Amino acid sequence: MSDPRRTALGAEHDALGATLTDFGGWEMPLRYGSELAEHRAVREAAGLFDLSHMGELRVTGADAAVFLNSALVGDLARVAVGRAKYSLICAEDGGIIDDLIVYRLGDAEFLVVPNAGNAGTVAAALAERADGFEVRVADETAETSLIAVQGPASAAILDGLLPEQDREAVAGLRYYAAAQLAVAGVPVLLARTGYTGEDGFELYVPNARAAELWRALLAAGGPQGLVPAGLAARDSLRLEAGMPLYGHELSLELTPFDAGLAPVVSFAKPERFVGRDALERRRDAPPGLTLVGLRGEGRRAGREGYAVHAAGSGVEAAAIGRITSGQPSPTLGAPIALAYLDPASAEPGTRVEVDLRGKREPFIVVPLPFYRRGG
């Protein structure tokens, strides 16, 4: 097995004393000290994340829009220049290959951002699906870094690093919009996107300028409470926000309908996108397992793979589902989990029991997300 790849910010993580882990084939910071403190910093001030393990695939050419409409399930042709859209790439049988963000940078230019572990698979699938289209798919993952500033103080932190003429534009940048400008003198693609449930920005930057930008953001944000944050905090934040994670809530064995992502699929667009026939059949079939949120009524948390049972069912009764992600919520002060359940038990308010290594604990089905900014 080969050693994990190191991001352009590896020396910065070493200097900050980060605990590192192999994630998606990359050596990434898991935490810098306390993951709980990092989680709370993002909810109350801001956190700085190295997300350079994510893929960056640039799609250009006269057919770029219609090509993406044929390769992905969403209607990317309707995305305006400067905006972004969450989408999925599916297999012919409707299984999810990956979830991704697509930025439209020009009439014939898009940036597709897949998950780290799937970047190579998505790049290969897009290259294969490009046959017959006037389009070019360039994998820019190796030369691109991605830094995220997430939290209620993120806009104020960036404001101090922007030239005067860009401050008003960035302050008014809408959610899922992006602009190319300079931050601390470093050219970036600045996007108002994120994976934490907070206001925040993601900055795409060439590797050669990544460390300079990282240090500038740390220096500017420190007085406002910004701290470097690792993947452990990122996972607890996204779980509170009810956001799916590939390999947990999403997989090749599941369709967008299983994962509650039916609105992401566009059957109105004219293109016969890959997986369309299977997804039309799945749309018209009875619902299978349903992705729900669970909140524990005790103190112990359920973890991935733990069985979920109907409340009061006997020890011999079959499980009605399983947990895909779960841990204590720092913000809510209670255990939370995402789980796939039988649709008959998926209504909010339904009481269930989670088997915590031989002892059942009470949980209740709750609406998602668990945490909503300003809610």
Buried (B, 14 or more C-beta within 10 A) or exposed (E): EEEBBBBBBBEBBEEBEBBBBEBBBBBBBBBBBEBBBBBBBBBBBBBBBBBBBBBBBBBBBEBBBBBBBBBBBBBBBBBEEBBBBBBBBBBEBBBBBBBBBBBBBEEBBBBBBBBBBBBBBBBEBBBEBBEEBEBBBEBEBEEBBBBBBBBBBBBBBBBBBBEEEBBEEBEEBEEBBBBEBBBBEBBBBBBBBBBBBBBBBBBBBBBEBBBEBBBBBBEBBEEBBBBBBBBBBBBBBBBBBBBBBBBBBBBBEBBBBBBBBBEBBBEEBEBEBBBBEBBEEBBEEEEEBBBBBBBBEEEEBBBBEBBBBBBEBEEEEEBBBBBBBBBBBBBBEBBBBBBBBBBEBBEEEBEBBBBBEEEBBEBBBBEBBBBEEEE
